[in-house]
Amino acid sequence: MRVLHLLSSTGYHGAENMAAELIRQLSAQGVNNHLGVFRSSDRSNLDILGVTQGHIENGTVYDCHGRFDIRTVFALRKYIVSHDIDIIHSHKYKTNLYALLANIGLRKKLFSTCHNWLGDSLTMRFYAWLDKRILRNFDMIVGVSNEIRDELKKHASHDKIMKVGNGIDIQKYIKLVCKNEAKRKLHIDNKQVIGFVGRLSPEKGIGYLLRAVSNLINEGQDVCAMIVGDGEQAGALREEARALQMADRVIFTGNRNDTPMLYAAMDVFVLPSLQEAFPMVILEAMACGVPVVATRVGDVAEIIEPNTSGLLVEARDVTALQNAIKEVLTHEDAAARMSVAARTRTEQKFSSVAMAKQYYSLYQRVMGIDLHVTKPG
């Protein structure tokens, strides 16, 4: 089975992480993976090519100029024909459009994973509207959360829409160093570390986290925040930390490729998002045994067992966020039990091996190899 995965990225975030892990696990199941990455500007991110090296037959960069480049359509079409691709698996709305156009007359199977439609601008709302109509022409559409799956069912035939939750490589996130050693390597003193990992963008709600941390500091808590990642809000968040007079208590690490060690240094992981689908960073933190505080958005409540493997609060509620973080930091025994429960739950329910098996079954179904596959969601 030859599968061409298509991505267009401005950073290496959750969707890219999921796609890379899926490719790695599909390769172990015998799938012949090909990878195409669009380069639209200087902001385009090609990291996934390096991450998946050894698990793909070939990696190709497609230069895509302007809002639409017909040359990219023809380049894709030529590759699909010359490599006898069976399934074109697109992972973002832009690649959905190019996959559809490149496949005209070829009758290859079109497969898409929908991670989310982000942004409230008129342009982004138009792209989301257009994407949902493009997907009507696909053979299989996967939503990574219940919310996305349900939204897709408003626009396309129910029998080709499935939900498959994200999964991670559990072994990668087993703690290699103890908390104190991780803090020492990061030059953090004995303060309790409140961590965030992800894209620094408005929907992540990081400003609410900074205000909650500021309140804890004003209460006399000896804490600091570690913000891991980059994005369009990086400068604004640094300025907000200065305005809150806590710049010396916030560590902005930028993008890092050693996140398991960063998780190991955290006393609590916080995801204060306003909007999510199925966030992989929560799975990563839980696999590392880090207690999690997160907002009740997307499928977060499906990942975390409230008061057992983590704590849930409502989005935009600084006081609730502050109190939940304080509860984890001041009740060590409860936090330790939460840590064990989080790691166990991730191992049992959210491995990338299980995720890839579900995708492989759906590939078989699309190809007509196995018509009796059980629907995963």
Steps between C-alpha positions, in 0.01 A plus 500: 500500500654829387380811688595859420470725807465874431562785743530877482642640823630819655638319805549157652194476721237244600384407149856454379592299808197274452570453127865413565409243764230354276749463214750331731248247629345436158848423368532232769176349367640479147348811343717662233485867610577795275505856633434829323550831680390834356738795522296818456723761666797552730270403789437153359625221724664189354609332825274200447724386214787451742286353776357230271829414330536123491123448501415645158579377151550855378459857626422780257476877545244674281556872451158660502491869406208730583157396621477236229768353272381280213858378452481330839187315386684366193810412703287303746314329220826395333630356828178308569510339157874428489503338846167321454358645822193318638381752762554875521482591869480876558532646847403868464240704313743630238621152413139379479441736208821406317439128556151528351618690192806281440281190512255608228470208260746280693247340735746453782350481849476832683545489877513797738570558867335815636684638801302823544398821328671781686449875481196725505597741222281528192773334292537203734123454524486492121781240484317284756175530304675408175692211658184334634352503151819370337497207743167381362702358210732293723471126557577515873518789746637467853427753772741486792231606750129450555437868426678486164331171406157643581571815301611292200174304512314822420680521165583148376357150493503344847626163380839641402561708813686344792660615820850379587662662801866594492762273651862534610809283529476413869863388527628839381346675799611272780700719738871464437601737779350589838329834555789659689753393237280636221468833682876513552566442129259780414662732758180530698536534876275334756185681390196296405465497121166562328542388139336557164594345165345603172451766239502855634175608337176661623292181524747353751394751769853545636419848629257341748781275621734796551237680707436188710874462565527869587224458757677201654823699526312785668366246750856408588532178298860434393421408139614573147344438160675321215344577161626261231429581137482788256237681300347833407430596862857450627578872520164595648529235772847617597362852528209376711742327737687828539175690557409253775846563654590133477741492205763342726255220585412402142736295284428515127698211351392533136465182298687203650561143389564368852147525636521177709765669718294819517195305615718329762580842651132595539307472824176558311414529132232753404306526175279812529360478147187670376471254212645151447431179314698209648817660642805275488690710754265379772578140404872578507482658845290212635740243354779679686298474820443876532174606670285694253269797537305577182193681376189306411516547121497259207571141606706597805232363733521170312876479556508602866303329774409798721660490846670171413748558217465880493287802581261680265388862512290720277676707233572869572456453879825628651389437859402139433828444313699652784322289764545177304874563454532582870317180593752289306803688635394493866368143526802284423340163579198568279731628224707181522189283464389714207841451338474121515140500376590730210787281381291184529207648308724615216665160468164322491301730271712741298796326340603580143506127425125478564442818299690366198312169511172690471630701203630185333157339535342807342753488215400138441135595504554779246697265275233231530745256659300445817134590488425368848715740703349623824449876503737661752280795590 
